[in-house]
Amino acid sequence: MRDAESVLMVFLTSYRDIVGAEHLEHKLSAIAGALVRAGLFRRAAVQVYGSVYGEKLFGLAGLTPEEEDWIRTHDVLPEQEYARMQEHGIRIEEVYFVPHDRLRRVLPNVDDILLSDTSRDPDDWKAGQWHPDDMLYMPLIASNGYPLGNITADAPFDNRVPDLATAALLAPFVAMAAGTIEQELNRRRDYLTQCFNGQFFRDEVSRRLGVPGRPLGLAFVDMNGLKAVNDRLGHEAGDRAIQATADALRKLVADLTRMVFRDPVVCRLYGDEFGVLFHPDSAVTPEAVARAMLAAWPAEVPAAAIGVAVRQPDDDPRSLVRRAEERMYAAKRAMRPPGASEARRATE
């Protein structure tokens, strides 16, 4: 294991790279890379849970391209394994060591786990050495106690099982990862609704469109009659209506997840407009998404106009957003006067 001073120097140098990284995904990769450059582990993965960000994000270091492709379609450790990790892992300060003989208690699908060191013959293993199927798990916890994600690491350079000294060297990396994720999420939150904000929406449209051939859809949702509420009852009442709509939209989207779309994230764009980013299944059309959302729209919140668009081969962020927005405004023009209980849909 590297000495504390040299590890600290890598940490401080990496901190500048992490802060300066443009996107959270790049920040995660910089954190994973720092763990490897510090001489702590040969491979590391930093994961943000899909429930936190809208879709799973990974930062990876020390993996082959094939391994990276695999891991981006799998959870390194799913969120639901956190409780089992606490129960069966050996806690060393703020990290958990899972010996190979306990791994199946934590991960029922252990045969699918990628992060193991296959370069050494297990027959050469001796007590106190790192076994090829050992795992180190570091939960990333928000200041309010909510789990944000985790770091998993594999194959320490000294081939020894972790101890208190290892945990002490890892502590600043874990704290930095959790703080970086929380800060990035808070910076992208809308203060009134706690949805993601318009900047997050614009950044994510560009990022997700940047993956060639990846299906992407978005829905624009515009509340109907908010001005009348503000004029009649005041802006505090209007804020409450916006909050109620945001809560209803989040619940609606959660209920439709997997049935209609995958990895959705709800954003408040500005005023009374919301955007929902999602990955559609190939068989789902924009019309079907709009119908499903409107069918589930609760009567107790203001009606809404919805416009849906899905990625076309020649789309850039501007064209995709514009198409959905135009359909939302077309639906709004077709709606009945404020106070109507039924939202109208926009179609392709």
C-alpha positions in Angstrom: 0.0 0.0 0.0 1.3 3.5 -0.9 2.3 5.7 2.0 -0.2 8.3 3.2 1.8 11.3 2.0 1.9 10.2 -1.6 -1.7 9.2 -1.6 -2.7 12.6 -0.3 -0.7 14.3 -3.1 -2.6 12.3 -5.7 -5.9 13.3 -3.9 -5.0 17.0 -4.0 -3.9 16.9 -7.6 -7.0 15.0 -8.6 -9.3 17.4 -6.8 -8.6 20.1 -9.3 -9.4 17.7 -12.2 -12.6 16.6 -10.5 -13.8 20.2 -9.8 -12.9 21.3 -13.3 -14.7 18.4 -15.1 -17.6 19.6 -17.2 -20.1 16.9 -16.4 -20.8 14.7 -13.4 -20.0 11.6 -15.4 -16.5 13.0 -16.1 -16.1 13.9 -12.4 -16.9 10.3 -11.5 -14.3 9.0 -13.9 -11.7 11.4 -12.4 -12.5 10.0 -8.9 -12.1 6.4 -10.1 -8.9 7.3 -11.9 -7.5 9.0 -8.7 -8.0 5.7 -6.8 -5.9 3.9 -9.4 -3.2 6.6 -9.7 -2.9 6.7 -5.9 -1.7 3.1 -6.0 -4.6 1.8 -4.0 -6.4 -0.4 -6.5 -5.9 -1.6 -10.0 -9.6 -1.1 -10.9 -12.3 1.1 -9.6 -15.9 2.0 -10.4 -17.9 4.9 -9.1 -21.7 4.6 -9.5 -24.6 7.0 -9.0 -27.9 5.3 -8.6 -30.6 5.7 -11.3 -33.1 6.7 -8.6 -30.9 9.7 -7.8 -30.0 10.9 -11.3 -32.6 9.6 -13.6 -30.3 6.9 -15.0 -27.2 5.1 -13.7 -24.0 7.0 -14.1 -20.5 5.4 -13.9 -17.0 6.6 -13.6 -14.5 3.8 -14.4 -10.7 3.3 -14.2 -8.5 0.4 -14.9 -11.0 -1.6 -17.0 -10.6 -2.8 -20.6 -13.0 -1.3 -23.2 -14.9 -4.6 -23.3 -15.3 -4.5 -19.5 -16.4 -0.9 -19.7 -19.1 -1.7 -22.2 -20.3 -4.5 -20.0 -20.4 -2.5 -16.8 -22.4 0.4 -18.3 -25.3 -1.9 -18.9 -25.2 -3.5 -15.4 -25.2 -2.3 -11.8 -21.8 -2.8 -10.1 -23.8 -3.1 -7.0 -27.5 -2.3 -7.2 -29.1 0.1 -4.7 -31.1 -2.7 -3.2 -27.9 -4.6 -2.2 -27.0 -1.8 0.3 -28.8 -3.4 3.2 -27.3 -6.8 2.5 -23.9 -5.2 2.3 -24.3 -3.7 5.7 -25.5 -7.0 7.1 -22.9 -9.4 5.6 -19.9 -7.2 4.8 -17.0 -6.5 7.3 -17.2 -2.9 8.2 -13.8 -1.1 8.5 -14.6 2.5 9.4 -16.7 3.8 6.4 -15.9 1.0 4.0 -17.1 -2.6 3.7 -14.9 -5.6 2.8 -16.7 -8.6 1.5 -14.6 -11.7 1.6 -15.2 -14.2 -1.2 -16.9 -16.7 1.1 -19.6 -14.1 1.9 -20.2 -12.7 -1.5 -23.2 -14.9 -2.4 -25.0 -13.6 0.7 -24.7 -10.1 -0.6 -25.1 -10.7 -4.3 -27.5 -13.5 -5.4 -26.2 -12.9 -9.0 -22.6 -13.1 -8.0 -21.7 -15.0 -11.2 -22.5 -11.9 -13.2 -20.1 -9.6 -11.2 -17.3 -8.3 -13.3 -14.9 -6.6 -10.9 -12.7 -9.5 -9.8 -9.1 -10.0 -10.4 -8.7 -13.0 -12.7 -5.0 -12.4 -13.3 -4.0 -14.5 -10.3 -4.7 -18.2 -9.8 -7.0 -18.7 -6.8 -5.0 -21.7 -5.8 -2.1 -19.3 -4.9 -4.3 -17.5 -2.4 -3.3 -17.4 1.3 -5.1 -16.0 4.3 -4.6 -12.3 4.6 -4.1 -11.9 0.8 -6.7 -10.5 -1.5 -8.7 -13.3 -3.1 -9.8 -12.9 -6.7 -13.4 -12.9 -5.6 -13.0 -10.4 -2.7 -14.8 -7.1 -3.0 -14.4 -3.7 -1.4 -17.6 -1.5 -1.2 -17.8 2.1 -0.2 -21.3 3.6 0.1 -21.7 7.2 -0.9 -24.2 8.9 1.4 -25.7 12.4 1.2 -25.7 14.8 4.1 -29.3 13.8 4.9 -28.4 10.1 5.1 -29.8 9.2 1.6 -27.7 6.7 -0.4 -26.4 8.4 -3.6 -24.3 5.5 -5.0 -21.2 3.6 -4.3 -17.6 3.0 -5.1 -16.4 -0.6 -5.7 -12.7 -1.4 -6.0 -10.8 -4.5 -6.9 -7.3 -5.9 -6.8 -5.2 -3.8 -4.4 -1.7 -3.2 -5.6 -0.2 -4.8 -2.4 -2.6 -7.8 -2.8 -3.5 -7.5 0.9 -7.0 -7.4 2.5 -8.0 -3.9 3.7 -7.3 -2.8 7.2 -7.8 0.4 9.2 -4.9 2.1 7.4 -6.6 1.3 4.0 -9.8 2.7 5.3 -8.1 5.9 6.4 -6.5 6.4 3.0 -9.8 5.8 1.2 -11.8 8.2 3.5 -11.0 11.4 1.6 -11.8 9.9 -1.7 -15.2 8.6 -0.4 -16.0 12.0 1.1 -15.0 13.8 -2.0 -17.1 11.5 -4.2 -20.2 11.9 -2.0 -19.7 15.6 -1.7 -19.2 16.1 -5.4 -22.3 14.1 -6.3 -24.5 15.9 -3.8 -23.2 19.4 -4.8 -23.7 18.6 -8.5 -27.3 17.4 -7.8 -28.1 20.4 -5.6 -26.8 22.8 -8.2 -29.2 21.2 -10.7 -32.3 21.3 -8.5 -35.2 23.6 -8.7 -35.7 25.2 -5.3 -39.5 25.3 -5.5 -40.3 21.7 -6.6 -37.0 19.8 -6.0 -37.2 18.6 -9.6 -34.1 19.0 -11.7 -33.9 22.4 -13.3 -33.7 23.7 -16.9 -29.9 23.7 -17.0 -29.9 20.0 -16.0 -32.5 19.3 -18.7 -30.4 21.1 -21.5 -27.2 19.4 -20.4 -28.8 16.0 -20.3 -30.4 16.3 -23.7 -27.0 17.0 -25.2 -25.3 14.3 -23.2 -27.8 11.6 -24.0 -28.0 12.6 -27.7 -24.2 12.2 -27.7 -24.5 8.4 -27.6 -24.9 7.3 -31.2 -28.1 5.4 -31.9 -29.4 5.6 -28.4 -33.2 6.1 -28.2 -34.2 9.3 -26.5 -37.6 10.9 -25.9 -38.8 14.0 -24.2 -42.2 15.3 -23.2 -43.0 19.0 -22.6 -45.7 19.6 -20.0 -47.4 23.0 -19.6 -49.8 23.7 -16.8 -53.1 25.3 -17.8 -54.6 28.3 -15.9 -51.7 29.2 -13.7 -52.0 32.9 -14.5 -55.6 32.8 -13.4 -54.6 31.2 -10.1 -52.0 33.9 -9.5 -54.3 36.7 -10.4 -57.2 35.4 -8.3 -55.4 33.9 -5.3 -51.9 35.3 -5.3 -48.5 33.9 -6.2 -48.2 31.8 -3.1 -51.3 29.8 -4.3 -49.7 29.6 -7.7 -46.5 28.2 -6.2 -48.5 25.6 -4.3 -50.2 24.6 -7.6 -46.8 24.3 -9.3 -45.6 22.1 -6.4 -48.7 19.9 -6.5 -48.3 19.5 -10.3 -44.6 18.6 -9.8 -45.5 16.0 -7.2 -48.2 14.5 -9.4 -46.0 14.4 -12.4 -43.2 12.6 -10.5 -45.7 10.0 -9.3 -47.2 9.6 -12.7 -43.8 9.1 -14.3 -42.8 6.6 -11.7 -46.0 4.6 -12.2 -45.4 4.6 -16.0 -41.7 3.6 -15.7 -41.0 0.3 -17.5 -44.5 0.1 -18.9 -44.0 3.1 -21.2 -40.5 4.3 -20.9 -37.2 3.8 -19.0 -34.9 6.0 -17.0 -37.2 9.0 -16.8 -36.2 12.3 -15.1 -38.6 15.2 -14.4 -37.3 18.8 -14.7 -39.0 22.1 -14.1 -37.9 24.3 -17.0 -39.3 27.6 -16.1 -42.6 29.0 -14.7 -45.3 26.4 -15.3 -43.4 24.3 -17.8 -41.9 20.9 -17.1 -39.8 18.5 -19.2 -39.5 14.7 -18.9 -36.5 13.0 -20.4 -36.8 9.2 -21.0 -35.5 6.3 -23.0 -38.4 4.8 -25.0 -38.8 1.2 -26.0 -38.6 0.7 -29.7 -42.3 -0.2 -29.9 -43.5 2.9 -28.1 -44.6 5.9 -30.2 -44.8 9.5 -29.1 -48.6 9.2 -29.4 -48.7 6.3 -27.0 -46.5 8.1 -24.4 -48.8 11.2 -24.6 -51.9 9.1 -24.2 -50.5 7.2 -21.3 -49.5 10.4 -19.5 -52.8 12.1 -20.1 -54.8 9.0 -19.1 -52.9 9.0 -15.8 -53.1 12.8 -15.2 -54.8 13.4 -11.8 -58.0 15.5 -11.7 -57.0 17.3 -8.6 -54.1 19.3 -10.2 -54.3 21.8 -13.1 -54.9 20.3 -16.5 -51.9 20.3 -18.8 -50.9 20.3 -22.4 -48.3 17.7 -23.4 -46.1 17.5 -26.5 -43.9 14.4 -27.0 -41.0 13.9 -29.5 -38.6 11.0 -29.9 -35.1 11.1 -31.4 -34.8 11.0 -35.2 -31.5 10.1 -37.0 -30.7 13.7 -37.9 -31.7 15.3 -34.6 -29.6 17.7 -32.6 -30.6 19.0 -29.2 -32.3 22.1 -30.7 -34.4 20.2 -33.2 -35.6 17.6 -30.7 -36.6 20.1 -28.1 -38.2 22.4 -30.6 -40.4 19.6 -32.0 -41.7 18.6 -28.6 -42.3 22.2 -27.6 -44.2 23.0 -30.8 -46.5 20.0 -30.2 -47.0 21.1 -26.6 -48.1 24.6 -27.8 -50.4 23.0 -30.4 -52.0 21.0 -27.7 -52.4 24.0 -25.5 -54.1 26.0 -28.3 -56.5 23.1 -28.8 -57.5 22.9 -25.1 -60.7 24.2 -23.6 -60.6 27.4 -21.5 -58.8 27.4 -18.1 -60.5 25.2 -15.6 -61.2 22.4 -18.0 -60.5 19.0 -16.3 -59.2 17.2 -19.4 -55.8 17.7 -21.0 -55.4 17.3 -24.7 -52.6 15.5 -26.3 -50.1 16.5 -29.0 -49.5 13.9 -31.7 -46.8 13.3 -34.1 
